[in-house]
Amino acid sequence: MKSKLPISLLCLFTLLFLVCCKHEPPPKVCQYDSSVEEMKKWYYFKTGTWWVYQEQNTGLLDTITVYYDWEGLSQSGYDGFEWFSISSLTGIDYRYRFNSSYSIHCLSERECTCHKVNRSKAQPGGFVGDEWLFLFPLIEGNYNNIDAYVGGEWIGGKTTCVETNLSAVVGNDTLVNVVRWNVDYDASMEGYPPSTYYLAENVGFIKMEYPSLNLKLIDYYVEQ
């Protein structure tokens, strides 16, 4: 009996050692830069910025000009920015807003924080609609759940970053950092149509495609 006690204690100490020294795997770290300053390269444009788009079906030209911008901390202490722009062709007002209080976990990369950008549209005579259409960081396959009131009922959909690292030519410029967003129901447009947006770093939206409208960027000047 005396010889068994040390062995039992040895087994107990060994077990305690293994339990105490068990190493948990290190927490995952986001591999993407999700800083607001980096996000501004894609989504924030200052007063004086303008883009000239050509409607691919009619050939009509439309200049979208930024006439107001703001960045800083809100009264509640949240980081944010916004900018408002107006169409020379239709007088339609397009507005983009970010407030860090709406940031969420990325659905495809749970260890990353995703910032949401709201797009809204107003036209002479009234407000059209808005939705949190875009996310940052730009992760291929990442998406945000959205809702739309279609045919008298609420229908769920997604806004998805479909492709990254695309390239495009605008005028004499070759843009090498372009992403594509697909939206199932775009609440920032009349009738909640499906839409596709092509977005270039430091340039903005270079293509905006809807069932009855196809805008392609042909010239631009950017203030950031």
Disulfide bonds with the S-S distance in Angstrom:
Cys30-Cys112 2.03
Cys106-Cys114 1.96
